[in-house]
């Protein structure tokens, strides 16, 4: 699952309620004519970073920005009007002064040809006479040649042209590119900010537990709420619980995973493991309202002996890094074998000692 610039959310021109600080910071820089040539927008998947980049690009090109009042925190800043000729072009994603680059369909990398295209875009003059913005979504997927080509472009900035790199995994970008960009980090919102937003979109439903299941990443929560992912997650977590209790075989779980997709289940596994690790150390159960997680906690009896609890926590933490490595392997472009990777993870899970 990667962050995209469209589909599930109709993002017109304003930032999400949890992006007010970032928006204010950039719009102030723009107003003071000190907006940097290149930015790196980083943070977990599902926080709407690409949509922010897109919305801010449209704001930079807007001929008649308007004050944003609907989100109280942004009362002192402007957003794109949505009605001027530049906004209308940008609204359908084809403004000639906004270029968005991401891996092409069926590819796991951003290739050098795409960056050559970007380099040409950067040096040519603006169609509308104003700013130009190039957005690189999933920038950590630049292949080596593409990264080298981008570096050259970043070293020769063109006035009034901005490059926004967006990444869930900024650490995977080469250091020379990172050092050329101003950093802008996005954090998961607090529940009191994310919950009203989600509630307004989905109406009925247990917004609190959906947000918990998404690890407070609102756009993931929205996908969970709108699809049958929430049910798939419950089914997967229950099945790994059954493996641990000897009620299900690894083969049975593999069949279920093949149906739901490896990356998605590993994401749930990883989020669950970090909660279980915390529980083993503190005895505090997060997500008490979530019945799936509640049954998972019964796998583990937290020890009153501190050293034993720490031993369990560190084997959980070690296993967590294995799951994270598996997620990276699945996302890599070197033809991973999903079934083999999952089988190894489930085998390690079945052997993991959770009893202190
Ligand atoms: Zn406008």
Boltz pocket constraint, residues with backbone or C-beta under 6 A from the ligand:
constraints:
  - pocket:
      binder: B
      contacts: [[A, 58], [A, 61], [A, 62], [A, 63], [A, 64], [A, 65], [A, 80], [A, 81], [A, 82], [A, 83], [A, 84], [A, 85], [A, 86], [A, 87], [A, 88]]
      max_distance: 6.0
